[in-house]
Amino acid sequence: MLDELASVLESDGNTYWSGWVLKVRARLLNSDYSGIELLLSAYGGMGSLNDVVLGQNNKDGVIEWKPEHTGLNERFTVLSSKAWELASAIKRSQ
């Protein structure tokens, strides 16, 4: 799921968050529990993963939707929500 989430972010040029998600994924693949804490820390607050909006251009101060990215935010929201739910469930089980 984190691969897909990173791919969706990367497809819109959001290299910061896609790289961040892959960093979390690497920790989890190494059975490093800090990946759970790191992932959960991305949700909430200003500039968080919750604030990400994909599929937009800023042209001369006017925000426009990219027609080729229809449904991108919906896919991002589903993946991001599932990642949070799984990480929360793992944290509760510890």
Phi, psi and omega per residue, in radians:
M1 nan -0.673 3.127
L2 -1.180 -0.562 3.036
D3 -1.051 -0.799 3.139
E4 -1.128 -0.740 3.131
L5 -1.065 -0.801 3.105
A6 -1.085 -0.685 -3.138
S7 -1.127 -0.730 3.115
V8 -1.102 -0.781 3.116
L9 -1.100 -0.790 -3.140
E10 -1.094 -0.641 -3.112
S11 -1.086 -0.387 3.105
D12 -1.786 0.113 3.099
G13 1.493 0.200 -3.134
N14 -1.551 1.391 -3.068
T15 -1.287 -0.470 3.116
Y16 -1.066 -1.020 -3.083
W17 -1.225 -0.597 3.114
S18 -1.125 -0.738 3.089
G19 -1.128 -0.669 3.134
W20 -1.110 -0.780 3.124
V21 -1.097 -0.700 3.120
L22 -1.168 -0.553 3.060
K23 -1.134 -0.761 3.079
V24 -1.070 -0.798 -3.132
R25 -1.004 -0.769 -3.136
A26 -1.063 -0.726 3.107
R27 -1.098 -0.765 -3.117
L28 -1.160 -0.662 3.104
L29 -1.128 -0.436 3.091
N30 -1.605 0.256 -3.128
S31 1.000 0.567 3.130
D32 -1.632 1.881 -3.100
Y33 -1.036 -0.406 3.140
S34 -1.061 -0.363 3.065
G35 -1.095 -0.601 3.090
I36 -1.150 -0.844 3.128
E37 -1.086 -0.728 3.139
L38 -1.108 -0.777 3.129
L39 -1.068 -0.844 -3.125
L40 -1.115 -0.486 3.140
S41 -1.212 -0.258 -3.109
A42 -1.391 -0.201 -3.074
Y43 -1.779 2.149 3.102
G44 1.791 2.566 -3.141
G45 1.552 2.884 -3.126
M46 -1.189 2.399 3.111
G47 1.351 0.239 -3.096
S48 -1.436 3.065 3.094
L49 -1.048 -0.505 3.095
N50 -1.130 -0.396 -3.098
D51 -1.552 -0.103 -3.081
V52 -1.216 2.281 3.025
V53 -2.204 2.170 -3.110
L54 -1.792 2.826 3.026
G55 1.427 0.475 -3.135
Q56 -2.154 2.646 2.973
N57 -2.089 2.601 3.029
N58 -1.950 1.813 3.140
K59 -1.898 1.930 3.113
D60 0.920 0.735 3.108
G61 1.425 0.044 3.127
V62 -1.931 2.211 3.140
I63 -1.498 2.235 3.126
E64 -2.178 2.584 3.066
W65 -1.445 2.416 3.051
K66 -1.406 2.043 -3.079
P67 -1.082 -0.512 -3.107
E68 -1.307 -0.120 -3.101
H69 -1.924 0.531 3.096
T70 -1.040 2.276 3.110
G71 1.488 -0.056 -3.097
L72 -1.111 -0.759 -3.141
N73 -1.150 -0.638 3.126
E74 -1.115 -0.783 3.122
R75 -1.105 -0.770 3.107
F76 -1.038 -0.802 -3.119
T77 -1.078 -0.764 3.132
V78 -1.084 -0.856 -3.114
L79 -1.143 -0.758 -3.136
S80 -1.106 -0.740 3.122
S81 -1.128 -0.747 3.123
K82 -1.117 -0.705 3.119
A83 -1.076 -0.781 3.124
W84 -1.105 -0.776 -3.137
E85 -1.062 -0.788 3.133
L86 -1.133 -0.777 3.135
A87 -1.103 -0.700 3.112
S88 -1.119 -0.729 3.136
A89 -1.130 -0.710 3.102
I90 -1.120 -0.745 3.139
K91 -1.104 -0.736 3.127
R92 -1.114 -0.561 -3.085
S93 -1.350 -0.222 -3.114
Q94 -1.481 nan nan
